[in-house]
Amino acid sequence: MDINWASALVAALWAIILGLAGGALTEIGPWYRALRKPAWQPPDWLFGPAWTVILGLAGWSFYLGLEGAPSASARAGVWALFGANFAAHFAWSPLFFKCKRPDWALMEGVALWLSVAGLVAGLPRLVGDSFPGWLNVPYLAWVSFALVLNARIVALNRPFGRDGAA
């Protein structure tokens, strides 16, 4: 099996940048610790390993999508799907942790969920192989869980913002 190192580098950088940015923009400080959270929230230490696996699988699917695209327009579609996902994924942590607005992050999380659903459903159509889409199912499951968790945090702590208590 020949590896296209340019595509591999792009896919790896996509995953690494998202992983590092998510970690750098996540502040587990006094504000976050003071939030009321449901008992079923996973422990904080689990998020890093989970995202590492999820983004690794998604990066692999990006590589397979780039390499499996049968035409320039299909390849452009792969770029569009992963570009939209990059933007949506990147936006969540600053909204939640830096802006201290879980309510805004929840709204943005819907865009993130849609972008991941687009990877699951769109990649097989673009490349003619379902495997790249399936690699993103753990991502979709985790983001689905995170949306429910985010919604519960909002419900337990609202209102947010200048006049809010949280």
C-alpha positions, 0 to 999 in steps of 0.5 A: 500500500502506497501512502500519499504523504502529503494527504497523510500530513494534511489529515494528521495536522487537521487532527493534531491542531483540533486536539491541541486547540481543544486542550489549550482552550479548555480551562478546568478552573474555578468557574468550571468547577463551580458549575453544577453538572449531572452525576453521569458526567464522565470524569475530566481525565476521560475527555483527553483520551476520548478526543485523541481516539476520536480525532485520530479516527476522523483524521484517518477518514480524512486521509481515506477521503482525500485518497479515495475521491474519484474526481476533483469535485469529490476531493473538493467535497471532502475538503469542504466537509472537513473544513466545515467540521474544523470550524465547528469543532474549533468554535465550541471550546472558546464559547464554553470555557473562554466566553463562559457561555455554555448556552452559546456552546450548546447552540454551536454544538448543533452545528458541530453535530451537523458537521459530524453527521455530514462526515458520516453521511457525506464521505461514503457518497463522495468516495464510494466507500462507506468505511471513511464515514464509519470511522466518524461514528464514534465522533458522532456518538461522542458529540451527541453525548456531549450535546446532551451533557451541555444541555443539562449543564445549561439547564442546571446553571442558567442564566449565563452572561452579564446579568446571569448567575453562572 
